[in-house]
Every structure is written in C-alpha cells, then in structure tokens.
Amino acid sequence: MEDCVLTGKQKRFLRAMGSEIDPVVQIGKAGVVDSVVESAKQALAARELIKVRVLQNCSEEPKDAIAQLSKAARAELVQVIGRNGLLYQKNHEKPKIELP
C-alpha cells in the first residue's frame, strides 16, 4: 500500500465528515493491542474514515495511543482532539469517500 499524504484541503474535508460520526474503535486499559488494531483495520476497510476514542483508563497519552494505532493499522492520522482521533485509509477496491 502506498502512503497517501493528505493535503490540508483533504484533511479539512475529512474533519468535516468526521465531526458527524461516532467512535467505532476504543483504546482501553491495555492500550493498542492486536485486537484493537484488527478492529480498526476492519472498520477502515468498511468505512475508510473512522473515529477512535481513548478511554480514561488508558495509561498512554491519547495523542500517542492514536498515533500508534494509526501506524499499526497503516492508516492516515487526520486529527486528534482531546481523547478522540480520526483515521483515514483509502479502500482501493471500493472507495467510498471522494477526496477533493
């Protein structure tokens, strides 16, 4: 998979879309474990854009945990606000999001 580096315009577009979605992956006490990475990969394959939530009981900083998950799932980190982060990964077989 080639790394697509998102432009500022594309990130703004994805952030606007992301503001309306609910978190589908949660990082808990165990941190970024295989099961979290796996569920993030599945959600990304199905949706392309997902919101991740870092729970209060996670020992890592939300920014670090979300960055770690994005690297492990080979996804693009769009933004981190508080305990929530947005991850994007283009689905080359069935693209759902048309980036500007």
C-alpha positions as CSV (number, residue, x, y, z in Angstrom):
1,M,0.0,0.0,0.0
2,E,1.4,3.3,-1.0
3,D,1.3,6.0,1.6
4,C,-1.0,8.8,0.6
5,V,-0.1,12.0,2.3
6,L,-3.2,14.1,2.7
7,T,-3.3,17.7,1.7
8,G,-4.6,20.4,4.1
9,K,-7.8,20.6,1.9
10,Q,-8.3,16.9,2.1
11,K,-7.8,16.9,5.9
12,R,-10.3,19.7,6.3
13,F,-12.8,17.7,4.2
14,L,-12.3,14.6,6.3
15,R,-12.5,16.5,9.6
16,A,-15.9,17.9,8.5
17,M,-17.1,14.4,7.7
18,G,-15.6,13.1,11.0
19,S,-17.4,15.5,13.1
20,E,-20.7,13.7,12.4
21,I,-19.5,10.1,13.1
22,D,-19.4,8.2,16.4
23,P,-16.3,6.4,17.7
24,V,-16.2,2.8,16.4
25,V,-12.9,1.8,18.0
26,Q,-11.9,2.3,21.6
27,I,-8.5,2.1,23.1
28,G,-8.8,0.9,26.7
29,K,-6.6,-0.1,29.7
30,A,-4.5,-2.5,27.6
31,G,-3.5,0.2,25.1
32,V,-3.0,-0.5,21.5
33,V,-3.2,-4.3,21.4
34,D,-3.6,-6.6,18.4
35,S,-7.4,-6.9,18.8
36,V,-7.7,-3.1,18.7
37,V,-5.5,-2.9,15.6
38,E,-7.5,-5.6,14.0
39,S,-10.9,-4.0,14.7
40,A,-9.5,-0.7,13.4
41,K,-8.3,-2.4,10.2
42,Q,-11.8,-4.0,9.6
43,A,-13.6,-0.7,10.3
44,L,-11.2,1.2,8.0
45,A,-11.8,-1.4,5.2
46,A,-15.6,-1.0,5.6
47,R,-15.7,2.8,6.1
48,E,-12.4,4.4,5.1
49,L,-12.8,7.1,7.8
50,I,-13.2,6.1,11.5
51,K,-13.2,7.8,14.8
52,V,-11.2,6.3,17.6
53,R,-11.7,7.1,21.3
54,V,-9.1,6.7,24.0
55,L,-10.8,5.7,27.3
56,Q,-10.0,7.3,30.6
57,N,-8.4,4.1,31.9
58,C,-5.8,4.0,29.1
59,S,-2.3,4.7,30.6
60,E,-0.9,6.3,27.4
61,E,-1.5,9.9,26.3
62,P,-4.4,9.9,23.8
63,K,-2.3,11.5,21.1
64,D,0.4,8.8,21.4
65,A,-2.1,6.0,21.6
66,I,-3.9,7.2,18.4
67,A,-0.7,7.8,16.6
68,Q,0.5,4.3,17.5
69,L,-2.8,2.8,16.3
70,S,-2.6,4.7,13.0
71,K,0.9,3.4,12.3
72,A,-0.1,-0.2,13.3
73,A,-3.2,-0.1,11.1
74,R,-1.3,1.7,8.3
75,A,-3.9,4.5,8.3
76,E,-3.5,8.2,7.9
77,L,-3.9,10.2,11.1
78,V,-6.3,13.1,10.2
79,Q,-6.6,14.7,13.6
80,V,-6.6,14.3,17.4
81,I,-8.9,16.3,19.6
82,G,-8.9,15.5,23.3
83,R,-9.5,11.8,23.6
84,N,-10.8,11.3,20.0
85,G,-8.9,10.8,16.8
86,L,-9.8,10.4,13.2
87,L,-8.1,7.8,11.0
88,Y,-8.4,7.5,7.2
89,Q,-7.4,4.7,4.9
90,K,-8.4,4.6,1.2
91,N,-10.1,1.5,0.1
92,H,-8.7,0.8,-3.3
93,E,-11.3,-1.9,-4.2
94,K,-14.4,0.0,-3.2
95,P,-13.7,3.7,-2.5
96,K,-16.5,5.3,-0.5
97,I,-15.0,8.8,0.1
98,E,-14.2,11.0,-2.9
99,L,-11.4,13.3,-1.7
100,P,-11.3,16.8,-3.1
